[in-house]
């Protein structure tokens, strides 16, 4: 029976024991325990691994993951860096008008420095009898859709007014470049059950605007290159669009963080920098199978 290792980005407190696959996770979570193995299968404590640890030891260690530690040979390596976007840089802007002309405003998405970002709204006017809100989304929406989630930077601009208003809203999730948020949605912030026409009822999409980002070039000293599968680093790689540099890595059974870092020509410290919160278990620093590591410095 073969030891398996899996990738987690958050603390895990449950362990899967099922057949020959003992530790499998999905983006930091380990499934609830399944039924015990049959009597025909050896128990983890019966089965030593190749490095002498018993499966029971690995199971116990996986329930108490820890922050990875770099090898002593990495001590002289420079700290990973990524130049910030200068404060005040306008990353996107545009004008919003609802299809019937009831709502108008201008928006700007601005860098605050230190990888923080703000949405600025100005010139807001509305003739609708309901408050109007805005939020940023990854995926496109359509006018008339109903929202179950109000997006990143959700904010109520105001109710009916002919006097232009403005607002400045910090974007939640700062620290991650927001250019994946390609849609600005304007929606009805009416009270649930408010007596208004259905097309402007609570959470109805009133306008959809494509956000066109212009991100200045940023410099980093972390440049992962896939040198091919090797022992304890046999997972699959997703390449970034265009340049073909590795963007994501899916952890395979028996993967160790040191070997995965070496596969991409970077230090363990850099791999942890790319994946804040990643944890390992066991003396050899096993990763948790089946989840994904980021390899794109701009995708931190």
N, C-alpha and C positions, 0 to 999 in steps of 0.2 A: 504494500500500500504506500502511496506517495504523499509526502507532505505538501500542503498547499499554502501559499501566502497570498494575502489580499491587501488592497490599498484603502486607507481611511483618512479622512481629513478632520474628523472630530473624534472625541473620546468615545470608545465603544464599551458597552457594559454587558452585552449578551454574546453568546457564542453558539455557532451552528455546529452540531455534531450529527453527521448524516453520511453513512457509507464511507467512502474513501476521500470525501471532500469535506474537511473539517472547518475551514475558515474562508468564507466567501462574503464579500461585502459589496455594496453598491453606493459609491460616492460617500464613503465614511460611515455607512450603517451596516451592521451585521444582522441578518435575519434572526427571528426568534428561534429558539431551539426546536428541532424536529424530534421525531420519535427516536428512542435509543437504537443503536445498531443491533442487528440480529446476532444470535449466539454464534453464527458461522463466521462473523467478522471479528478480527482481533480488536481489542479496545485500544485507545490511544496509549495507555500506559504499557501495553504489551509490545509496542512497536517503536524501536529506536530509530532516529533519523540518521542520515549519512554523517552528520557532524557529532553524533553521540547524544543529542538531546532526545528525550522521549516525546512522543506526540502529546502526552499529557502536559509536559513542561511547556510546549508551544501553545497549547490551549490556554493554560493559566496565564502565560505571558501576554497572549493576545487580548485578554480581558483587562489588562493593565498597560495599555500602550504608552509610549513616551516620546518626547521630542528627539528627533534624530541628532546624532553627534557626528561631527566631521572627523575624518581620519587625521592623525597627527601630521601626516605628510602634507596636509592641505593648509597648515598654519601660515605659510608664507604667501598663499594665494591672495590676490586683492579682493576686497569686499565687492560684492555685486552692486552695480549702480544703474540707474536710469535717470537721465536728465528730466527734470519736471517741465511742464508747459509753463511758460512765463505768465505771471499774474496779469490779468487784463486782456489776455488773448481771446478774441471772439472766435469761437469754434464753429458756430452755425447761427444763422438768423433768417428771418423771413416774416411774411405777413399772413395773417389768418383771416379768412372771411367765410362765414357759414354759407351754405348753398343759397339761402333766401335773403342773404344780406342782413340778417338780424344781429350778427356778432362781428366785430372787427377788433383786431389788436395786432401788435408787433411783438415778436419774441427774439431774444438773443440768448445763446448759451455761451457762458464765459468761464475761463479758467481763473481760479483764485490763487494759484500757486500751490505747491506741495500736494499736487494731485487732488485738489478739491475743486468743485465746479458748482456754478450757480445758473439758474434759469431766470432771466429778466423779462418781464412783460410790461409793455407800455401802450398807451393809447387805447385802452380797453373801453369799448362801448357795447351795450346790448339793449335791445328793445323787448327781449323775452321776459315773461312774468315769473321767471325762475332764476335762482343763482346759477352761475356757469363756472365749471371747473376745468382744469387742464392736467394732463399727465403724459409722460413719455413712455413709449412701448417699444419692445423689440420687433414685434410683428405688426403688419398693417391691420387696420380696422376699416369698417365701412360705416357711413352715416346710417343711423337707424339701428345699429347693433346695440345690444344691452351689455353693459360692463358688469363683471363680477369682481374685478380688481381695477383700481383706478390709476395704476401705473406708478412709475418712479417720479418723485417730485410732485406728487399730487397736491393741488392747491386750488382753492375756490377764489376766482377772480372777483366775483361780485354779482349783484343782481342787476335789474334793469337800470340803466343810467345813460344819460347823454353827455355827461361830463367825463372825459377820458380819465381812466385810472391806471395805476401802475403797481407792480409787485416785484419783489426779488426773493427767490426761493432756492435755498441750498438743496442740491440734489442728494438724496439718500444714496448710500453705497459709494460715497466719495472714496478715492483711492484706486478706483478702477476707471480707466478712460471710458467715457460714456458713448463713444461713437457707435456702439451696437444698438443704441436707442434711435431707430430710424423713423419713428412716427410720433408726431405730437397730436394727441387726441383732445378735442374740446367736447365736453359732455354736460348734460343737465345734472346739477347738484340739487334738484328739487327734493323736498322731504318725501320719504316713502309714504305713499297714499295721498299725497297732495293732489287736489282736484285740478288737474291740468290735462290738456290733450295728450294722448298716448305718445306722440312723437317727441314730446319734451318732458316725458315722465322721468323719474329718478334714474340716473345712470344711462340714459339714452345718449348715443354718440351724435353730436350735432355738427361736427366738422372734423376732417382728417387732413393733416398737413404732413407732407414728407419733409424730414429734416436732412439737409445736405451738409455733412460735416467737412471741415477743412482742418485737419490736424497737422501741426508743424512737425517736421522731422525731429525725432528724439534719438539720443545716443545711449548705448548700453555697452557694457563690457562682457555681457553674457550672450554667447552666440552658439546655441546647441546645434550640433551636426550629428546626424544619425550615422554611426559607423557600423551598424548592423548588429543583429542578434548575437548574443554571447551567453555563456552559462549564467544563470540567475538574472538575466535581463533579456527575456525572449518575447516580450509583449509586442503588440501591434502599434504602429505609428500612424497618426493622421497628419498629413502635410498641410501647411497653410496654403491658402489660395494664392496663385500668382508665383511667388518666388520658390515655392517648394520646400522651404525650411520646415523642420518638424514643429507641429503646433500642439499636439496632444499625444500622450502615451498611455495605453491601456495595460495595466499590470497583469502579468501572467503568474501562474503557480511558481513558487520558489524564488520569486524576484527579491533581490536585496538592494537597498537604496544605494549602496556604494557602487554596485555593478551597473545599476541603471544610470547613475550619474556618469560613470566612465564610458558607457555606451555612447553618450551624447557629448563627450569631451568637456564636461563641466564638473565642478566640485559638488560635493554633497551640500555644502553651504549655499551654493547657487541654486541647486534644485529645491532646497527648502525655501529660499527667497522667492522662487517662482510659485511655490505652493504653500502659502502661509497656513499653518495649522496642521500640516501633514505629520503623521505619527507612525512609529514603527514598533515592532515587538521582537523579543528574543535577542540573544547576544549578537547575532549577525545582522540585526536590524532588517528584519523581513518587512515587506510591504504587504498590503491587503489586496488580494486578487480581485480583478473585475472592475475596478474603478479607474479613474482617469487622472493623470498628472498633466499640468500645464507646462508647456515648453516655450511659450511665447512671452518674452519680457513685456510686451505691450498689453498682454492679456492678464496681467497680474490683478 
